[in-house]
Amino acid sequence: MQETSKRRKYEGATARAIQIGLFLVPVNVYWVTVVEMKYRAEATALPIFIYPIFILFCLVVFNNCLSKVWERISLSPGELLTIYSMLVISTSIASYGMLQDLFAFFLHPYQFASPENEWKELFFHYIPPWFTANTPYDILAEYYEGDSTLYKAKHLNAWVQPVLVWTVFTLVLLFMLHCMNTLVRRQWVQTERLAFPIIQLPVAMVQSSRFLRNGFLWLGFAIPAILDLMNGLHVLFPSVPYIHLKLTSISQYFAEKPWSAMAGTRLSFYPFMIGLGFFLPLDLSFTCWFFYVLRRLISVFTTYLGLTHLPGFPYFHEQAGGGWFCLFFIAIWATRKHLAFVFRTAFSATASVDADEPMRYRTALIGLASGFLFMAIFSAQAGMSIVAIPIFFGLYFAIALVITRLRAEFGAPHRISNNPSDVMVTCFGTLAWGGRNLTVMSFYQWFNRSYRSHANPNQFEPLKMAEVANINSRRLVWAMMLGSAVALIVGMWINLDMMYRDGAIARVSFFKIWVSNTAFRRLENWLYHPMPPDLLRMTFMGGGMALTLILCVLRMRFFWWPLHPAGYPLALSSSIDYFWFTFFISWALKAVILKYGKVRGYQRAIPFFFGLILGDFITGGLWMVYGVLTRQQVYMIYLNGGTWY
C-alpha cells in the first residue's frame, strides 16, 4: 500500500507531462506575446488567465476522447494539472507586468531623451551599462521603427548581455518566491485550508469525466458564447448588432458639481467575472462594491467641500498602501507559530516532517538567504546603497506575500500600485536616496509596477492543486522552474524578433510605452524637484492601516459583521473600477441562491457559473486565435476603449 501511494504521488509531474508542458510553453508564450502586444488582449491583467484555461479545455476534451479509444495512454488529472501549472507560470512571465514591461524599459531613456527633458544630464550616468543594449543610433531606430531583423550580428551582440543578465535575475527572483511559498504552504493549505477560488475551475475540469456532461455547465457556457459570437461578428461586419458587455460610462448622469466627481463611474457585465465573483466569499464581494460606492461618494463630498485643490486628496492610493501593509502584518501574525515551527524544523538534525514539502525547510531558508545575497550584490553593482537594498526588496516580498494570501483566500482581481520606490520616497523623501538609488529603482519598476500578473500566487496555487490531485509537489516545483526558464528564453526571443520586424512604436500596436514613460518622467521630477518626506500622505497611509486593522478586529469579534478587511484596499485599487458592478451582480445572485436554495442550491449552481467563465474564455480564445491567423484586430472579451493603467 505504501508503494502504491508513493507511485501515485508521482503520477502528476511525470516525465511525459513535463515534456508536453515544455512543448506547449513556447506556443503559449508566443500566443500571449503576439496577441497582447499587437492586438491588445490584456488578459494577463485578470486574476485568472484565459490562455492556460483555453489550452487546458482543449486538452481535457481531447483526453476524454482518447480515454474512450486508448485509456492506457490518456493523461491523469495530475498530469493535466502539471501541464496547466507550467502554462500558468509561463503566462505570468510573458505578461503585462513582466516581460512586456521589461521591453518597454530597455531602451526608453535613450530613445526619448531630449534637450528639453535633459535626461542625459540628469541620470544617464547612473544607468549601469549592462542593464540595457549598446545604443548606437541604428539599434535604437530599428528597434522602435521596425522593418529590420534581429538576426544581424550587431543586434545579437548588443542584446546578449542584457538578455542574460535579466534572465538570471528573474530566475533567481522566481526561485526565491518558491522558497517563500514553501515556508507558508502547510499553514495556508493544510491548517487554515484557504478556499483557492482561482483553481476551482481547472481542478473541476480534470477530476471528473462527467464535468462536460452537466447541462447547467452548457447553459452557462451558451450565454457568453452567443453574446461573444455576435460581438465578434460585429467587429468584422458592423451590420451585426453589438451587445454592450464591457465598460459603459454613466458620466452623462453626473454633469453638475459636486456629482461630477462620480463621472468616472462605469458599469460592466463581463460574464467571466460574474462567474468568478460567485466563488468569492459573500462578505468580500459585498465589501468590494460597497467601498467602491463609498469611495465615489467621498469624492463627491470632498468636491462639495472644495478640497479638490489638494493634489490627490483624499489620498486613496496611500490609504490602499496602508491597508496592504496592514494585511501583511496580519498574515505574518496569524502564521507566526507555524514560522517558528519552520525554523525549529529547519535546524533540527532528525526532523523529517518537511519531507513532503516542495523543498526542505532548511533548503528554502538557505535558498531565500542566498537569493537575497544575490539581489544585494546585483543591486549594489548597479549602484544601490546598502540601506536601500533590504528596504526595497523587503517591501517587494511583503507585497508579494499579501497578494498570494489574497488570491489563496479570495481570488479577487487586484492592482497594487504601491510599489517599493513609491513608498520609500513618500516615507523618506528623495534626498535620502539620491539619484543613483532612484535610477536603479526606476529600472526595477518593470517587475513591481502593479502586481496583477505577479508570479508568486501563480506559483503558490499549484501547490494546492498538488494536494488535491496527489501530485508530488517537489517535482511540480522543478517542472514550474524548468517551464519558467523556457518561457523566459522564448519570451525574450519573441519580443526582440517582433520589435525589429514590426517596430516597437510602429506596428506593435500596444507596446507598453506608457509604463516606462511614467517611470522615467517620475524619475525626472524626483531629480529636478527633490522632495522631503510627505507627512500628509504618510498620515493617510497610517489611517489606511488603522482602518484595515479595525475592520479585522470587528470581523473577528462579531460574526455578523458584513465588511471584510481585504475589501477595503481592494476597493481603493483601480481594478475594482472595472468589476465592481459584476461583483454586485454575483453577490446578489449568490445571496439569493444561498437564502432560498441553501447549500444544495449553491452546489447545483456551481456548474452554471463555471460555464459563464468557460463560455467567455473559450469563445474569446477562439477569436484571439482567428485574429493571430488572419493578422487582424478582432473582438476582445474584456476591453473597452480605455487602457489599463
C-alpha positions in Angstrom: 0.0 0.0 0.0 2.9 2.4 0.8 4.5 1.6 -2.6 1.1 2.3 -4.4 0.7 5.6 -2.5 4.2 6.6 -3.4 3.7 5.7 -7.0 0.5 7.7 -7.2 2.3 10.7 -5.7 4.4 10.8 -8.9 1.5 10.4 -11.4 1.1 14.1 -11.8 4.6 15.5 -12.5 5.6 12.6 -14.8 8.2 12.9 -17.5 5.6 12.9 -20.3 3.6 15.6 -18.5 6.7 17.8 -18.2 7.6 17.1 -21.8 4.1 18.1 -23.0 4.3 21.2 -20.9 7.7 22.1 -22.3 6.2 21.7 -25.8 3.2 23.9 -25.0 5.0 26.6 -23.1 6.7 28.2 -26.2 3.3 28.0 -28.0 1.6 29.7 -25.1 4.3 32.4 -24.7 4.1 33.2 -28.4 0.3 33.4 -28.3 0.4 35.7 -25.2 3.1 38.0 -26.5 1.7 38.5 -30.0 -2.0 38.8 -29.0 -1.3 41.2 -26.2 1.4 43.3 -27.8 -0.1 43.5 -31.3 -3.9 43.1 -30.8 -4.3 44.4 -27.3 -5.6 41.4 -25.5 -4.6 42.5 -21.9 -5.9 39.3 -20.4 -2.9 38.9 -18.2 -4.2 41.8 -16.1 -7.0 39.5 -15.0 -6.8 37.2 -11.9 -7.4 34.0 -13.9 -5.6 33.7 -17.3 -7.6 32.9 -20.4 -4.7 31.3 -22.2 -4.0 28.3 -19.9 -7.7 27.7 -19.4 -8.3 27.6 -23.1 -5.4 25.2 -23.7 -6.5 23.0 -20.7 -10.1 22.9 -22.0 -8.7 21.6 -25.4 -6.6 19.0 -23.6 -9.5 17.8 -21.5 -11.7 17.4 -24.5 -9.0 15.6 -26.4 -8.1 13.4 -23.3 -11.7 12.4 -22.8 -12.0 11.2 -26.4 -8.6 9.5 -26.1 -9.6 7.6 -23.0 -12.5 6.0 -24.8 -10.2 4.7 -27.5 -7.0 4.0 -25.7 -7.4 4.6 -22.0 -3.9 3.4 -21.0 -2.2 6.4 -22.7 -4.7 9.1 -21.6 -3.4 11.7 -19.2 -4.3 11.6 -15.5 -5.8 14.6 -13.6 -2.4 15.2 -12.0 -0.6 15.3 -15.4 -3.2 17.7 -16.8 -2.7 20.0 -13.8 1.1 19.8 -14.1 0.8 21.0 -17.7 -1.7 23.7 -16.6 0.7 24.9 -13.8 3.6 25.2 -16.3 1.3 27.1 -18.7 0.2 29.5 -15.9 3.7 30.4 -14.8 4.8 30.9 -18.4 1.8 33.2 -18.9 2.8 35.2 -15.8 6.3 35.6 -17.2 5.2 36.7 -20.6 2.5 39.0 -19.2 1.7 42.7 -18.9 3.6 43.4 -15.7 6.6 41.2 -16.5 8.4 40.8 -19.9 6.0 43.1 -21.7 7.1 45.9 -19.3 10.7 44.9 -19.4 11.0 45.5 -23.2 9.4 48.9 -22.7 12.1 49.8 -20.2 15.2 48.5 -22.1 15.9 51.4 -24.4 13.3 54.0 -23.4 15.6 56.6 -21.8 17.9 56.7 -24.9 15.1 56.9 -27.4 13.1 59.6 -25.7 15.9 61.8 -24.1 15.7 65.3 -25.5 17.3 68.7 -24.8 14.0 69.7 -23.2 13.8 66.9 -20.6 17.6 66.8 -20.1 17.5 63.1 -19.2 21.1 62.6 -20.5 22.4 65.1 -18.0 20.1 64.1 -15.2 20.5 60.3 -14.9 22.3 58.7 -17.8 25.5 58.5 -15.8 23.6 56.4 -13.2 22.4 53.7 -15.6 24.5 50.5 -15.4 25.7 49.7 -19.0 24.8 46.1 -18.5 21.1 46.9 -17.8 20.5 47.7 -21.5 21.7 47.0 -25.0 24.5 49.0 -26.6 22.8 52.0 -28.1 24.2 53.3 -31.4 21.5 55.1 -33.4 20.7 52.3 -35.8 20.0 49.8 -33.0 17.6 52.3 -31.4 15.9 53.3 -34.7 15.4 49.7 -35.9 14.1 48.6 -32.5 11.4 51.3 -32.5 10.7 51.7 -36.2 11.0 48.0 -37.4 11.4 46.8 -41.0 14.6 45.1 -39.9 15.7 41.8 -38.3 17.1 40.7 -35.0 19.4 38.3 -36.9 22.2 40.8 -37.6 25.5 40.4 -35.8 25.3 43.9 -34.3 21.8 43.3 -32.9 22.6 39.9 -31.5 25.9 41.2 -29.9 24.1 44.2 -28.4 21.4 42.1 -26.7 23.4 39.0 -25.4 24.4 40.7 -22.2 21.2 42.4 -21.1 19.1 39.3 -22.0 21.4 37.0 -20.0 21.5 39.5 -17.1 17.7 39.8 -16.7 17.1 36.1 -17.4 19.3 35.1 -14.5 17.9 37.9 -12.3 14.3 36.8 -13.0 15.1 33.1 -12.4 16.6 33.9 -9.0 13.6 36.0 -8.2 11.2 33.2 -9.1 13.2 30.7 -7.1 13.1 33.0 -4.0 9.3 33.1 -4.4 9.2 29.3 -4.5 11.2 29.3 -1.3 8.9 31.7 0.4 5.8 29.7 -0.7 7.3 26.6 0.8 7.6 28.3 4.2 3.8 29.1 4.4 2.3 26.2 2.4 1.5 23.9 5.2 -0.2 26.7 7.2 -2.3 28.1 4.4 -3.1 24.9 2.5 -3.5 22.3 5.3 -4.0 24.1 8.6 -6.2 27.1 7.5 -7.5 25.3 4.4 -7.9 28.5 2.4 -10.5 28.4 -0.4 -8.4 29.0 -3.5 -11.3 30.1 -5.8 -9.0 30.5 -8.8 -8.1 26.8 -9.0 -11.7 25.5 -8.7 -12.4 25.6 -12.4 -9.2 23.9 -13.6 -9.5 21.2 -10.9 -13.1 20.5 -11.7 -12.3 20.3 -15.4 -9.8 17.5 -14.9 -11.2 15.5 -12.0 -14.4 14.1 -13.5 -15.3 12.9 -16.9 -18.9 14.0 -16.1 -17.8 17.6 -15.9 -18.5 18.2 -19.6 -21.9 16.3 -19.4 -23.5 18.7 -17.0 -26.5 20.6 -18.5 -26.1 23.6 -16.3 -22.5 24.0 -17.4 -23.5 24.2 -21.0 -26.4 26.5 -20.2 -23.9 28.9 -18.6 -21.5 28.3 -21.4 -24.0 29.2 -24.1 -24.9 32.6 -22.8 -21.5 34.3 -23.1 -20.6 32.2 -26.2 -23.6 33.6 -28.1 -23.0 37.1 -26.9 -19.3 37.0 -27.8 -20.0 35.4 -31.2 -22.4 38.3 -32.0 -20.0 40.9 -30.8 -17.1 39.3 -32.7 -19.1 39.3 -35.9 -20.0 42.9 -35.3 -16.3 43.8 -35.3 -15.9 42.1 -38.7 -19.3 43.0 -40.1 -20.7 46.2 -38.4 -24.2 45.4 -39.5 -24.4 42.7 -36.9 -25.9 44.1 -33.7 -23.5 44.8 -30.8 -24.4 43.9 -27.2 -22.6 46.0 -24.5 -20.9 43.8 -22.0 -17.8 45.9 -21.4 -17.4 49.1 -19.5 -20.3 51.5 -20.1 -19.9 55.1 -18.9 -22.7 56.7 -16.9 -21.0 60.1 -16.8 -23.9 61.8 -18.5 -25.9 61.4 -15.3 -23.4 63.3 -13.3 -22.8 66.5 -15.2 -23.2 69.1 -12.3 -20.9 69.7 -9.4 -20.4 68.1 -6.9 -21.8 65.0 -8.6 -19.4 65.4 -11.5 -16.8 63.8 -9.2 -18.6 60.5 -10.0 -18.1 61.0 -13.7 -15.6 58.1 -13.9 -18.1 55.5 -12.7 -18.7 52.8 -15.3 -20.8 49.6 -15.4 -19.7 46.3 -16.8 -21.3 42.9 -17.4 -18.3 40.7 -18.0 -19.7 37.1 -17.8 -16.4 35.6 -16.8 -16.2 38.0 -13.8 -19.7 37.3 -12.8 -18.8 33.6 -12.8 -15.6 34.2 -10.8 -17.3 36.6 -8.4 -19.7 33.8 -7.5 -16.9 31.9 -5.8 -15.8 34.8 -3.7 -17.0 34.9 -0.1 -20.1 37.0 0.2 -18.6 39.4 2.7 -15.7 40.1 0.4 -17.7 40.7 -2.7 -20.1 42.9 -0.7 -17.2 44.9 0.8 -15.6 45.4 -2.6 -18.6 47.0 -4.3 -19.7 48.8 -1.0 -16.4 50.5 -0.5 -16.2 51.4 -4.2 -19.5 53.2 -4.0 -18.4 54.8 -0.7 -15.2 55.9 -2.4 -17.2 57.6 -5.1 -19.4 59.3 -2.6 -16.4 60.5 -0.6 -15.1 62.1 -3.9 -18.4 63.9 -4.2 -18.2 65.1 -0.6 -14.7 66.4 -1.0 -15.7 68.3 -4.1 -18.6 69.8 -2.2 -16.3 71.0 0.5 -13.9 72.4 -2.1 -10.9 70.2 -1.1 -10.0 69.2 -4.6 -7.3 71.9 -4.6 -5.2 69.4 -2.6 -3.5 67.2 -5.2 -4.5 63.6 -4.6 -6.9 64.3 -1.7 -8.3 62.2 0.0 -5.2 60.1 -0.9 -6.9 56.8 -1.8 -3.6 55.5 -3.2 -1.9 56.0 0.2 -4.9 54.6 2.1 -4.7 51.4 0.0 -1.0 51.1 0.6 -1.6 51.3 4.3 -4.3 48.6 4.0 -2.0 46.3 2.1 0.8 46.6 4.7 -1.6 46.0 7.5 -2.8 42.8 5.8 0.8 41.7 5.5 1.4 42.2 9.3 -1.9 40.4 10.0 -0.8 37.5 7.7 2.6 37.2 9.4 1.0 37.4 12.9 -1.5 34.6 12.0 1.3 32.5 10.7 3.8 33.2 13.5 3.5 29.8 15.2 4.0 28.0 12.0 7.0 30.1 11.1 8.5 29.3 14.5 7.9 25.6 13.7 9.6 26.0 10.3 12.7 27.5 11.9 12.8 24.7 14.6 12.4 22.0 11.9 15.0 23.6 9.6 17.7 23.4 12.2 16.8 20.0 13.7 19.1 17.2 12.7 16.4 14.5 12.9 13.1 16.1 11.9 11.5 14.7 8.7 8.1 16.4 8.9 9.0 18.5 5.9 9.7 15.6 3.7 6.5 16.2 1.7 7.1 19.9 1.2 8.1 21.4 -2.1 11.6 21.6 -0.6 13.1 21.1 2.8 12.6 24.0 5.1 16.4 24.3 5.5 16.8 24.4 1.8 14.0 27.0 1.5 15.7 29.2 4.1 19.1 28.8 2.6 17.7 29.5 -0.9 15.9 32.6 0.3 19.0 33.9 2.1 21.2 33.1 -1.0 18.7 34.8 -3.2 18.8 37.9 -1.1 22.6 37.9 -1.2 22.4 37.7 -5.0 20.0 40.5 -5.2 22.1 42.6 -2.8 25.3 42.0 -4.9 23.4 42.6 -8.2 21.8 45.8 -6.9 25.0 47.1 -5.2 26.9 46.6 -8.5 24.1 48.5 -10.2 24.6 51.4 -7.8 22.0 50.9 -5.0 23.1 51.6 -1.4 23.4 49.0 1.3 20.5 50.7 3.1 18.1 50.9 0.1 18.5 47.3 -1.0 16.9 45.5 2.0 14.2 48.1 2.3 13.3 47.8 -1.4 13.3 44.0 -1.6 11.7 43.7 1.8 8.7 45.8 0.6 8.6 43.8 -2.7 8.4 40.5 -1.0 5.9 41.8 1.6 3.5 42.8 -1.2 4.1 39.5 -3.0 3.1 37.7 0.2 0.0 39.8 0.6 -1.3 39.2 -2.9 -0.6 35.5 -2.6 -2.6 35.3 0.5 -5.4 37.4 -1.1 -5.5 35.1 -4.1 -5.4 32.0 -2.0 -8.2 33.2 0.3 -10.4 35.1 -2.1 -9.2 35.1 -5.8 -10.3 38.7 -6.3 -8.7 40.9 -9.0 -6.0 43.2 -7.6 -3.9 46.0 -8.7 -1.4 47.1 -6.1 0.3 50.2 -7.4 2.1 50.9 -4.1 5.5 49.8 -5.4 8.5 49.9 -3.2 10.1 53.0 -4.7 6.9 55.0 -4.3 6.6 54.0 -0.6 10.3 54.7 0.0 10.1 58.2 -1.5 6.8 59.0 0.4 8.3 58.0 3.7 11.9 59.2 3.4 11.8 61.7 0.6 14.1 61.8 -2.5 17.2 63.3 -0.9 17.6 60.3 1.4 18.2 58.0 -1.6 20.0 60.2 -4.2 20.0 59.9 -7.9 21.7 56.5 -8.2 19.2 54.7 -6.0 16.3 56.4 -7.6 17.5 55.5 -11.1 18.0 51.8 -10.4 14.7 51.6 -8.6 13.0 53.2 -11.6 14.5 50.5 -13.9 13.3 47.8 -11.4 9.7 49.0 -11.8 9.2 46.6 -14.7 8.6 43.7 -12.3 6.8 45.5 -9.4 4.6 48.1 -11.0 1.1 46.8 -10.3 1.4 43.1 -9.3 -1.7 42.0 -11.3 0.1 39.1 -13.1 2.6 38.5 -10.3 4.3 35.1 -10.4 4.0 34.4 -6.7 0.3 33.5 -6.4 0.6 31.7 -9.8 3.4 29.5 -8.3 1.5 29.0 -5.0 -1.9 27.9 -6.3 -0.3 24.8 -8.0 0.8 23.6 -4.5 -2.9 23.4 -3.5 -3.6 21.6 -6.8 -0.8 19.2 -5.9 -2.5 18.3 -2.7 -5.9 17.9 -4.4 -4.6 15.7 -7.2 -2.0 13.9 -5.2 0.9 15.3 -7.2 4.5 15.3 -5.8 4.9 19.0 -5.1 8.7 18.8 -5.2 8.7 17.5 -8.8 5.9 20.0 -9.6 8.1 23.0 -8.4 11.0 21.8 -10.6 8.6 21.4 -13.5 7.5 25.0 -13.0 11.1 26.3 -12.7 12.0 24.4 -15.9 8.9 25.9 -17.6 10.0 29.3 -16.3 13.4 29.1 -17.8 12.0 28.0 -21.2 9.3 30.8 -21.0 12.0 33.4 -20.3 14.2 32.4 -23.2 11.4 32.1 -25.6 9.8 35.3 -24.4 13.0 37.3 -24.8 13.4 35.9 -28.3 9.8 36.5 -29.4 9.8 40.1 -28.1 13.1 41.0 -29.8 12.1 39.4 -33.0 8.8 41.3 -33.0 10.4 44.6 -32.2 12.9 44.6 -35.0 10.4 43.2 -37.5 7.4 45.3 -36.7 8.8 48.2 -34.7 8.0 48.9 -31.0 6.1 52.2 -31.8 5.4 51.4 -35.5 3.3 48.2 -35.8 3.4 46.7 -32.2 0.2 48.5 -31.5 0.1 48.1 -27.8 3.8 48.3 -26.9 3.8 49.4 -23.2 5.4 52.7 -23.8 3.3 54.5 -21.1 4.7 52.2 -18.4 8.3 53.2 -19.0 7.3 56.8 -19.7 5.6 57.1 -16.4 8.6 55.7 -14.5 11.2 57.9 -16.2 9.1 61.1 -16.1 8.7 60.5 -12.4 12.4 60.0 -12.0 12.9 63.3 -13.9 10.6 65.0 -11.4 12.3 63.5 -8.4 15.7 64.7 -9.6 14.6 68.1 -10.7 12.4 68.8 -7.6 13.9 67.0 -4.6 11.1 66.2 -2.0 11.2 65.8 1.7 9.2 63.0 3.5 5.5 63.6 2.8 3.9 63.6 6.2 0.4 64.2 5.0 0.5 61.1 2.7 2.1 59.1 5.4 -0.7 60.1 7.7 -3.3 58.8 5.3 -1.2 55.6 4.8 -1.3 55.2 8.6 -5.1 55.8 8.5 -5.5 53.1 5.9 -3.6 50.7 8.2 -5.7 51.6 11.2 -9.0 51.2 9.4 -8.0 47.8 8.0 -7.0 46.7 11.5 -10.3 47.9 12.9 -12.2 46.0 10.2 -10.2 42.9 11.0 -10.9 43.2 14.8 -14.6 43.8 14.2 -14.8 40.8 11.8 -13.1 38.5 14.5 -15.3 39.8 17.3 -18.7 39.9 15.6 -19.7 37.0 13.3 -22.4 39.1 11.7 -20.0 41.9 10.7 -20.5 42.3 6.9 -17.3 44.1 5.9 -14.1 42.2 5.1 -10.8 44.0 5.8 -9.3 42.9 2.5 -12.2 44.5 0.6 -11.2 48.0 1.7 -7.8 48.2 0.0 -9.2 46.2 -2.9 -12.0 48.7 -3.4 -9.4 51.6 -3.5 -7.5 50.0 -6.3 -8.3 50.7 -10.0 -9.0 47.0 -10.8 -12.3 47.2 -8.9 -13.3 50.1 -11.1 -13.7 47.7 -13.9 -15.5 44.9 -12.0 -17.4 46.4 -9.1 -20.8 46.0 -10.8 -20.1 42.4 -11.8 -19.3 41.8 -8.1 -22.6 43.4 -7.2 -24.4 41.0 -9.6 -22.6 37.9 -8.4 -23.0 38.9 -4.8 -26.8 39.3 -5.3 -27.2 36.1 -7.2 -25.2 34.1 -4.6 -27.1 35.7 -1.7 -30.4 34.8 -3.2 -29.3 31.2 -4.1 -28.0 30.6 -0.6 -31.1 32.0 1.1 -33.6 30.1 -0.9 -31.7 27.1 -2.2 -29.4 26.6 0.8 -26.2 24.6 0.3 -27.7 22.2 -2.1 -28.9 25.0 -4.3 -25.4 26.6 -4.2 -23.8 23.3 -5.2 -26.2 22.8 -8.1 -25.5 26.3 -9.3 -21.7 25.9 -9.4 -21.6 24.3 -12.9 -23.6 27.2 -14.4 -21.1 29.8 -13.1 -18.2 27.6 -14.3 -20.0 27.7 -17.7 -20.0 31.6 -17.6 -16.3 31.6 -17.3 -15.6 28.9 -19.8 -18.0 30.2 -22.4 -16.4 33.7 -22.3 -12.9 32.3 -22.3 -13.3 29.7 -24.9 -15.1 31.9 -27.4 -12.8 34.8 -26.6 -9.8 32.5 -27.1 -11.1 31.3 -30.5 -11.5 34.9 -31.6 -7.8 35.5 -30.5 -6.6 32.6 -32.5 -8.6 33.8 -35.5 -7.0 37.3 -35.1 -3.5 35.9 -35.0 -4.0 33.6 -38.0 -5.7 36.4 -40.1 -3.5 39.2 -38.7 -6.3 41.5 -37.9 -7.9 43.1 -34.9 -10.8 41.0 -33.6 -13.2 41.2 -30.7 -11.7 41.1 -27.2 -13.9 40.0 -24.4 -12.6 42.2 -21.6 -11.6 45.6 -23.0 -13.3 48.8 -23.9 -11.8 51.9 -25.3 -9.6 52.7 -22.3 -6.3 51.2 -21.4 -5.4 49.5 -18.1 -3.0 51.6 -16.1 
